[in-house]
Amino acid sequence: MDVQGKKALVMGGGSGIGRAVALTLASHGASVAIGDLVAERAEQVAGEIKETGQQSMGGAVDVTRQEQVRELVDQTLEAFGCIDILVNSAGIFPQATVQDMAEEEWDQVIAVNLKGTFLPCKAVLDHMIENQKGRIINISAGHAMRGFPAAAHYCASKAGVNALTKTLALELAPHGIVVNAVAPGPVDTPLPRGGRLYTEEEKQRIGSTLPLGRMGTPEELATTVLFLASDACSWFTGQIVYHNGGDMMLG
């Protein structure tokens, strides 16, 4: 299973799951463009990829701004010649109850997580439809199905990502483009914790609640994205893949 010679664009690729996805795609033969809100993070990951001998580039992008998304897509097309794979991994996860949540916080989470998935998808469609091929992989969340206290905006945004994924899959199937999403369970990334990773005690505590007895890693999740991006996924579309150590079986 590889993506040798493919050209990929990873939004939110400067850290966490997106970084792991970018490095994994590159290690299996893809050229990878990195988009991130922070230019330095995107450029750092691009530099790591270039050190392996693969082609890469990194650029700053606010995924809620159509003109910035379009510009990065155009830069990627200019550098690589095509985009075979789009991965949407940009996201935020502030926490507040509905009672305490400011309207501005709701709007920001929906904008980054849902609109920030819609805009990159829209930006690559003309190109992928013209080529009659492509892979789009969106990062959702198990919380989209189960809910989570103090995260109504996050859960709603990821449920929207699921619906967007299924609808795009239906619209794009006649053009040979497959669209899927990965919905992680507890994964050790800085996203929900204000930029810090879990402590060992937190990882042990959360992992002990899962059937497989531990949290996942970004690298494990990246292997699922690799499958969805590869030719092995040619008859697999509109799916939400729950990568969660058995968490969904707990109800």
Residue, then its C-alpha position, 0 to 999 in steps of 0.5 A: m500500500d503506497v502513494q508513490g508519485k502522488k501529489a498531496l495537500v494536507m491542511g492543518g499539516g503543521s502539527g498533531i494528526g496532520r503532521a503525522v499524515a503528511l510525514t506518512l504520505a511522504s514516507h510512502g512516496a507522495s509529494v506533500a504540500i503543507g498548509d497551516l495557520v502558522a507558517e513556521r510549522a508548515e515550513q518545518v514539516a516541509g523541511e522534514i519531508k525534503e530531508t527524506g528526498q521527497q518534494s514538499m512545500g509549506g505555506a500559511v493558510d487560514v482555512t476559513r478564508q476562501e482567498q487564502v485557501r484558493e491561493l495555497v491550492d494554486q501554489t500547490l498546483e504550480a509546484f506539483g502539477c496536480i493534486d491527487i490527495l486532499v487531507n483536511s486536518a485543520g481543527i480547534f477544540p475549545q471547551a465550554t458548556v452551551q450555557d457558558m459558550a459565547e456566540e463568537e466561540w460557536d462561530q469560530v469552531i464551526a468556521v474552522n472545523l466545518k467551513g475550513t473543511f468545505l473550502p479546501c474541498k471546493a477549491v480542488l474540485d474543478h481540478m480533480i473533476e477535470n482529471q476524473k480522479g482524486r482522494i479527499i480525506n476529512i478528519s472528523a471525530g468520534h464525538a460527532m456520534r456520541g457528543f461530549p460535555a462542554a463541546a457542543h460546537y466541536c461535536a456539531s462541527k464534526a457531525g457536519v463534516n460527516a454529512l459533508t463527506k457523504t454528500l461530496a462522495l455522492e456528488l463526486a462518484p461519477h467523476g472517479i473521486v472518492v471521499n471519506a472521513v476518519a473519526p478518531g477516538p482519544v489520540d495523544t495530540p495537543l488539540p484539546r489541551g491548550g497546546r500541551l500533550y497528555t501527561e503519562e497519568e492522563k494517558q494511562r487513565i484515559g487508555s484504561t477506559l478503552p477496550l484496547g487499553r490505551m490511547g491511539t497515536p497520530e502515527e496510527l491514525a495516519t496509516t488509516v489516512l494512507f489507506l484511504a489515499s491509496d489505490a487500495c481504496s478504489w471502491f470505498t467512498g462515503q465512509i466514516v472510519y472510526h479509528n478509536g481503540g474500540d471506544m464506539m462499542l462502549g455506547 
